[in-house]
Amino acid sequence: MPSSSSPRPRVKEAVERFVARVRHNIDVHLDTLAADLVKALEEDGGKVTTDRLSDLARSASNLQAQEGKLDMLAKLVAAMRLQDEASSIKGILESLARGSSTEAARVAVLLVNGETLRAFTDFGYSAGARPNDVPVDSYVALKKVVTDRFRLVLSATPGARLPDVPPFMRAMSGNSGVVVPVVVANHVVAVLYAEGQERDTDRPASSLWMEHVEVLVRHASSRLENLTSRRTVEVLTSAP
């Protein structure tokens, strides 16, 4: 576990202070928006011009987008804290999956065990569709993730050509997926599959779930490295 004087806790404290300040600013702006709306309703005997309502609507939309991003940032900080509080390999990986599930619709963590990906934990799957053990050599794309530390994006865009992946890594309609390696001492010890809403440029906050997941994977890699270093590789990649 990092000491209380290490840079990571100080960074998180700074982020938390920033979150609090932005929340306060949003509250102030919302109060101003409410006052403007009341004033607008009083103009012209209660009639409001179309341009005025459009301006107010745009202001509200911008504030909602900021609030959505702020909520995601708060969730990210909380998820990183869960990993920091975990004191075992199992605890860190479980925290990684749980933290990712706050933004992703479905999440699965699989351990690299020799030539097999072993299902470890998952969130969001129905009973009949849950992840299972996967021979790495059976899927070229997954083998590249493990051997080359390659990040694999699985877009659900109609007409997109998808690589061959296990059924539980096939995103549901309207979603896209990503497979991210958990790297320790230059070895892939686990992979995380996550899926969420296909990116929507009209709703910026909804497109950030993938970044949320990837940041948590990198943090988990760092935590595992700090916890046991080379021993983590030996434990997670050794044959049963």
N, C-alpha and C positions, 0 to 999 in steps of 0.2 A: 504493500500500500504506500502511495506517495505520502511524504510527511506534510504537515500542515503548512510548512514554509516553502513547499515546492511551487513552481510557477503555475501548475494546473489549477489548484484551488483558487489562487489569486485571479486567474483569468476568469474562472466561473463566477467568482464574486463580482468582478467588474461587469460581466454580462448580466448578472441578476440586478445590479444597480441600474444598468442601462434599461432593462426591461421595465423596472419600476418607474423610471423617469418617463419613458415613452408612454406607458399606460396613463400616467398622470396627464401628459400632454394631450393624449387622445380624449380623455375625459373633459378637459378644458375645451377642446375643439367641438366636442359633441354638445356641450352646454351652449357654446356660441351658435352652433347650427340650429339648436332648438329655439334659441331666441330669434334668430333670423327667420325661421319658419313661422313663428307666431307673428312677427312683424309683417311678413309677406302676406299672411292670411288676413291681416287687418287692412292692407292696402286696397284701395279702390272698392271700399265697401265689402271686403271679404273676398274679392276676386283676385286671383293670382295669375300673373302673366306666365305664358308657357316658357319663356326664356328664364324667368326667375325660378320656376320649379325645376327646370333642367339644370341650372347652376347648383341648386340645393341637392338634387339627386346625384350629380357628379361628386359633390363634396362628401355626401354620405357614402357613396361607393368607394371613394379613395380611403376614407376612414375605416370602412369595413375591411378593405384589403390590408391596410396596415395592421388592424387588430388580428386578422387571420395569421399574418406572418409573425406577429408578436406571440400569439398563442403557440405557434409551432416552435419558436425559439425557446419559450418557457418549457415546452415538452422535451426539447433537446437537452436543455440543461438538467432537467429532472432525470432523464434517461442516462446521461453521463454520470450523474451522482450515484445512480443505482449500480453502475459498473464499478465505480470507485469504492463503494461500500462492500462489494463482493470480495470474499477472501479465498476463493477457490476457482479452479478452471471451470468447473460446472456452473458455479454461481455467475461468473462473468459472461459465459455464453448464454445462460438463461436470461440474464439481464439484457444482453444484446437483443435477443429475440423479443422479449417483452417491450423494450424501448422502441424497437422498430415497428411493433404492431400498433403503436399509438398513432402512426401516420399511414402505414401500409395496410391494405385489406387482408392480405395473407402473407405469412412469414414462415419460413422453415430454415432451421440450422442443421447441417449435416457435417459429421466429423470425417476427416480423411483418415481412413484406416487401411493402410496398404493400398490395394487397387480398388477399394470399395468406399463409397460415401455412405456412412452409417447415419440413419435418421436419428436425430438427437432430441429436438423439440420443435413444436410448431404452434402457430396461432391462426385462427380464421378458417380452418379447413373443416368440411363436413366429415362425418365418420368414414364414409366410403371413399373419400378422396385424399386421405392423409398421406404424407410422404412415406416412402419405404426405402430400404437400402438399394443403392444403385451401383452396379459395376462401372467404374470410371471409363474403361475401354469401350463400353457399349455406346458411348455418346462422344463424338469427336469434339463438339463444342465444350462439353464439361471437362474433357481431358485437357483442353487448352487452358481452361480456367485454373486447373490444378497445377499443371506443369509449367505454364508460362505466367502465372499470376495475372490472368486476363480477366477483365471485367466484361461480362456478357449482358447486353441489353436486348430484351425480347419485346419488340414492339407488337402491339395488337392491331396496328393500322391495317385496314382492309387492303389486300393485295401485297402486303409485305411478306417477304420470304423468310420464314423462321427456321432456325437450325433445329435438328432433331434433339429433343429434350424429353425427360420423363414426363408422364401425364400430369403430375402435380406441379410441374413448372410451366404448364401451358396456361397462360393468363385467361381469366374469364372475359367475356365480352365487355368491351369498353375499358379494359385495363391493359397496362403494359407491365412487364416484369424486368427484374435485373438479378443477376447472379454475381455476387461479390466475394472474392476470396479473403479469408482471414489469414494474414501472413505474420509468421513469427520466425525471426532469425532466417529470413529469406526462404522459408518453407510455408506452403499452404497447409494449415492444420485443420481448417474447416471452411465451409462455404455457406453463405447466407443467400437464400432466395427470398425475394420480396416482390409483391405486386401491388399496384395501386392504380388510381384513375389515370387514364391516358392524358398526357399533357394538354392543357387547355390555355391558350395564350390570353383568353379573355378573363381567366381567373388565376392570376399569378400564384396565389398561395397554394392552390390545388396542385401545382406542378412541382412543388418543392419536396414531396415525400421521398423521392429518390435520393436527393441530396441529404436529407435527414438520415436515411438508412446508411448511406456511404460514410457519413461522418461518424456514426456509431460503430460501424465496422472498423474504421481506422482507430477509433478510441479503444475498442476491444483488443485489437492487435497490440496496441501500446500497453494496455493493462496486462495482457498475458505475457508480454515480453518482460515487464517489470516484475511480475509475480514469480515466474519460474525460469525465464530465459530458455536456455537450450533444453531443459528438462521437459518443458511443455511440448516441444517437437517430439521427443522420445515417447512421451506418454500417449499423445494423440495419434501418432502415426505407427505405433507398434501393433503388430498383429495380435489378435486376441489369444 
